[in-house]
């Protein structure tokens, strides 16, 4: 089971370059960064975790930060947890992601989600009740651009003509339904367990990225059943649990459930504090 790291990276925390170097040197498997473009004020949408962390309004762009991280590392996965796909132009974002994957040697994992902040999404023109459909269409646009041959896509919330576009992400195509193979980097969808989420994972993603491990024992068999019903290969399903505060028993529990990756939470602090946290978490990283 892979052990990776994440934090709310801002203009006041450790830099992407320093963090990526420290993560790789200590043997962690990857570095994941979340995304918020802005936090509108006043805000009516409640934060799912209680009080909104102030770092949410100060986050760096994960794609720019991960590009810096790619330049100073050779091994670690470079991921998002999560990218708010509905808030991007999909043609431009497809180019950014493919470029990052190309320059990093195929090390990108794209964690995506639907978002929780209605005001933030609406500022991007996202119709809140349809945000899941927006994400699905925009992922389909990106998949068309990442395909190995020019391919069009026409959807309610996103369209693209058959186009010549490079670079391509380096990950090989994966078997999908009758609609054809999946192209692009490994894509994991975040969100609470449920039939709708699991249907979308089985349709156009590579796995699930839940926050914390609550309810995993009951949820994973349901996800695996939805995956099999969609005709996907059992061994291709990938589960990465994020924002984990680990201990030995918790990690053993995740391993027994078949979790592939655990992304541990670091404090949103400066160099000394983050490096100390990495040192403390290093005992969970295998040789």
C-alpha positions in Angstrom: 0.0 0.0 0.0 1.4 3.3 -1.1 1.8 6.2 1.4 1.6 9.7 0.0 1.2 13.2 1.4 -1.0 16.3 1.0 -1.4 19.7 2.5 -3.3 22.9 1.9 -0.5 24.7 0.0 -0.8 28.5 0.1 1.4 31.6 -0.3 2.3 31.2 3.3 3.3 27.6 3.5 6.3 25.6 2.5 7.0 26.0 -1.2 6.1 23.3 -3.8 9.8 22.8 -4.6 10.9 22.3 -1.1 8.0 20.1 -0.2 8.3 17.8 -3.2 12.0 17.3 -2.5 11.4 16.5 1.1 8.6 14.1 0.3 10.7 12.2 -2.3 13.8 12.1 -0.2 11.8 10.4 2.7 10.4 7.7 0.5 6.8 8.8 0.2 5.0 7.7 -2.9 3.4 10.9 -4.0 2.4 14.5 -3.4 -1.3 15.6 -3.8 -2.6 19.2 -3.7 -6.2 20.5 -3.4 -7.9 23.3 -5.3 -10.0 26.3 -4.6 -10.0 29.3 -7.0 -11.6 31.7 -4.5 -14.0 31.8 -1.6 -16.8 34.3 -2.2 -18.0 36.4 0.7 -20.5 36.3 2.2 -20.8 32.5 1.9 -24.0 30.6 2.5 -22.7 27.1 1.7 -21.6 25.4 4.9 -18.2 23.8 4.9 -18.5 20.0 5.2 -15.9 19.8 8.0 -17.4 22.5 10.2 -15.4 25.7 10.3 -13.8 26.7 6.9 -10.0 26.5 7.1 -8.6 29.9 6.2 -6.1 28.2 3.8 -9.0 27.5 1.4 -8.9 31.2 0.3 -5.2 31.2 -0.2 -4.5 28.0 -2.1 -2.0 28.0 -4.9 -3.1 26.6 -8.3 -2.3 22.9 -7.9 -1.3 22.5 -11.6 1.3 25.3 -11.4 2.6 24.1 -8.0 2.8 20.5 -9.3 4.8 21.7 -12.3 7.4 23.1 -10.0 7.4 19.8 -8.0 7.8 17.8 -11.3 10.9 19.8 -12.1 12.8 18.8 -9.0 11.7 15.2 -8.5 12.0 11.9 -10.5 9.8 9.3 -8.8 6.8 10.6 -6.8 3.3 10.7 -8.1 2.0 14.3 -8.7 -1.7 14.4 -7.9 -4.7 16.6 -7.2 -7.1 15.9 -4.3 -9.2 17.3 -5.7 -9.4 19.4 -8.9 -12.7 21.2 -9.5 -13.1 20.2 -13.1 -16.4 22.0 -13.5 -14.7 25.3 -12.9 -12.3 25.0 -15.8 -12.4 25.3 -19.6 -11.9 21.6 -20.4 -9.9 22.2 -23.6 -7.4 24.4 -21.8 -7.3 22.1 -18.8 -6.7 19.0 -21.0 -3.6 20.7 -22.4 -2.3 21.7 -18.9 -2.8 18.1 -17.5 -1.2 16.5 -20.6 1.7 18.9 -20.5 2.3 18.2 -16.8 2.1 14.4 -17.4 4.4 14.6 -20.4 7.0 16.7 -18.6 6.9 14.6 -15.4 7.3 11.3 -17.3 3.7 10.1 -16.8 3.5 10.7 -13.0 0.1 12.5 -12.8 -2.9 11.2 -10.9 -6.0 13.3 -11.4 -8.2 13.4 -8.4 -11.5 15.2 -9.3 -14.7 16.1 -7.6 -17.9 18.1 -7.8 -17.1 20.7 -5.2 -19.0 21.8 -2.0 -19.0 25.6 -2.4 -22.1 26.7 -4.4 -21.0 30.3 -4.5 -17.6 29.5 -5.9 -19.0 27.2 -8.6 -21.7 29.7 -9.6 -19.1 32.4 -10.1 -17.6 30.0 -12.7 -21.0 29.7 -14.4 -21.7 26.2 -13.1 -25.4 25.4 -12.6 -25.2 23.9 -9.1 -27.9 21.3 -9.4 -26.2 20.0 -12.6 -22.6 20.1 -11.5 -22.1 16.3 -11.7 -23.3 16.4 -15.3 -21.0 19.3 -16.0 -18.0 17.3 -14.6 -19.0 14.2 -16.7 -19.2 16.3 -19.9 -15.9 18.1 -19.3 -14.1 14.9 -18.5 -15.5 13.5 -21.8 -14.1 16.5 -23.7 -10.7 16.0 -22.1 -10.8 12.2 -22.9 -11.5 13.0 -26.5 -8.5 15.3 -26.7 -6.3 12.7 -25.1 -7.4 10.0 -27.5 -4.8 8.5 -29.8 -6.7 9.7 -32.8 -8.8 12.9 -33.5 -12.2 12.3 -31.8 -15.1 14.7 -31.4 -17.4 15.0 -28.4 -20.8 16.7 -28.2 -22.4 17.2 -24.8 -24.8 19.5 -23.0 -22.0 21.2 -21.0 -19.0 20.7 -23.3 -18.1 20.0 -26.9 -15.0 19.7 -29.0 -14.4 19.0 -32.7 -12.1 16.1 -33.7 -8.7 17.8 -33.2 -5.0 17.2 -33.6 -3.5 18.0 -30.2 -0.3 17.1 -28.4 1.2 16.2 -26.1 -0.7 13.2 -25.0 -0.7 11.9 -21.4 1.6 8.9 -21.1 -0.7 6.5 -19.4 -1.8 3.6 -21.7 -5.5 3.2 -22.6 -7.6 1.1 -20.2 -10.5 -1.2 -21.1 -13.8 0.5 -20.8 -17.4 -0.2 -21.8 -18.6 -0.5 -25.4 -18.0 3.3 -25.7 -14.3 2.6 -26.1 -11.1 2.8 -24.0 -10.3 5.4 -21.4 -7.4 7.7 -22.3 -5.5 10.1 -20.0 -3.9 9.9 -16.6 -5.3 7.8 -13.8 -8.5 9.6 -12.7 -10.0 9.1 -9.3 -13.4 10.7 -8.3 -13.8 12.1 -4.8 -17.1 12.1 -3.0 -19.4 10.4 -0.5 -20.3 6.8 -1.2 -23.5 6.2 -3.1 -24.9 4.6 -6.2 -24.6 7.7 -8.3 -21.0 8.3 -7.5 -20.1 4.7 -8.0 -21.8 4.6 -11.4 -19.8 7.5 -12.5 -16.5 6.0 -11.3 -17.3 2.8 -13.2 -18.2 4.8 -16.3 -15.4 7.2 -16.8 -12.8 7.0 -14.0 -10.2 4.6 -12.6 -11.2 4.6 -9.0 -12.3 6.4 -5.8 -10.7 9.0 -3.6 -12.7 9.2 -0.4 -11.8 11.7 2.4 -11.0 9.6 5.4 -12.0 6.0 5.8 -15.4 6.1 7.5 -17.7 3.5 6.1 -15.2 1.9 3.8 -15.9 -1.7 4.9 -19.5 -1.4 3.7 -18.8 0.9 0.7 -16.0 -1.0 -1.1 -18.0 -4.1 -1.9 -20.8 -1.9 -3.4 -18.2 0.0 -5.5 -16.6 -3.3 -6.6 -20.0 -4.7 -7.6 -20.8 -1.5 -9.7 -17.4 -1.8 -11.3 -17.9 -5.4 -12.3 -21.4 -4.7 -13.5 -19.9 -2.1 -15.9 -17.6 -4.7 -17.4 -14.4 -3.2 -15.9 -11.5 -5.4 -14.9 -11.4 -6.0 -11.1 -7.7 -5.4 -10.9 -8.0 -2.0 -12.5 -10.0 -0.4 -9.7 -7.8 2.0 -7.6 -8.8 3.4 -4.2 -6.8 6.2 -2.6 -8.0 7.4 0.8 -7.0 11.1 1.4 -6.6 13.5 4.3 -5.7 10.7 6.7 -4.2 11.1 10.1 -2.6 7.7 10.3 -1.7 5.2 13.0 -0.6 1.6 12.7 -4.0 0.1 13.3 -5.7 2.4 10.8 -3.2 1.6 8.1 -3.5 -2.1 8.7 -7.3 -1.8 8.4 -7.0 0.0 5.1 -4.5 -2.6 3.8 -6.9 -5.4 4.8 -9.7 -3.7 2.9 -7.6 -3.6 -0.3 -6.9 0.2 -0.3 -4.2 1.0 -2.8 -2.9 4.3 -1.5 -3.2 6.4 1.7 -2.6 10.1 1.5 -1.6 11.5 4.9 -2.4 15.0 6.0 0.4 17.5 6.6 -0.1 20.9 8.5 -0.4 24.0 6.3 2.8 25.5 7.8 6.3 26.6 7.0 9.4 24.5 6.2 10.3 23.5 9.8 6.9 22.4 10.9 6.1 20.5 7.7 9.5 18.7 7.7 9.0 17.8 11.3 5.6 16.3 10.4 7.1 14.4 7.6 9.8 13.0 9.9 7.1 11.9 12.3 5.1 10.2 9.6 8.1 8.6 8.1 7.7 5.5 10.3 4.7 4.5 8.2 6.6 4.6 4.9 8.0 1.3 3.8 11.6 0.6 2.8 
